[in-house]
Amino acid sequence: MAMEITSDALRIDDIVVAGDLRRKWIGKAMLREAAELARKFEKMQLVVTDARGADEFLRRVGFEEQGSVWIRRVG
């Protein structure tokens, strides 16, 4: 996972799980840790600006599409 802390959110630039390890909750675990990190830095949302085909995954883990950006509240 590649991420950056911005002025108002924790932005996730990339998240990758090897094909043979998918569907084992690894992506969800990484996002859970990202949400905890966001809370520690007092950022109340996770933001994904380039979903690159991960739309369904992001939807399943609580993100909402808002224009070209995916957002999940963590507060």
URKA-V671734 format. One record per backbone hydrogen bond with DSSP energy under -1.0 kcal/mol. NH is the residue of the N-H (numbers start at 0). CO is the residue of the C=O. If there is no record, write none. Layout:
nh:NH co:CO
nh:NH co:CO
This chain:
nh:1 co:13
nh:3 co:10
nh:5 co:8
nh:9 co:44
nh:10 co:3
nh:11 co:46
nh:12 co:1
nh:13 co:1
nh:20 co:17
nh:21 co:18
nh:28 co:24
nh:29 co:25
nh:30 co:26
nh:31 co:27
nh:32 co:28
nh:33 co:29
nh:34 co:30
nh:35 co:31
nh:36 co:32
nh:37 co:33
nh:38 co:34
nh:39 co:35
nh:40 co:36
nh:41 co:38
nh:42 co:37
nh:45 co:71
nh:46 co:9
nh:47 co:69
nh:53 co:50
nh:57 co:53
nh:58 co:54
nh:59 co:55
nh:60 co:56
nh:61 co:58
nh:62 co:57
nh:63 co:70
nh:65 co:68
nh:68 co:65
nh:69 co:47
nh:70 co:63
nh:71 co:45
nh:73 co:43
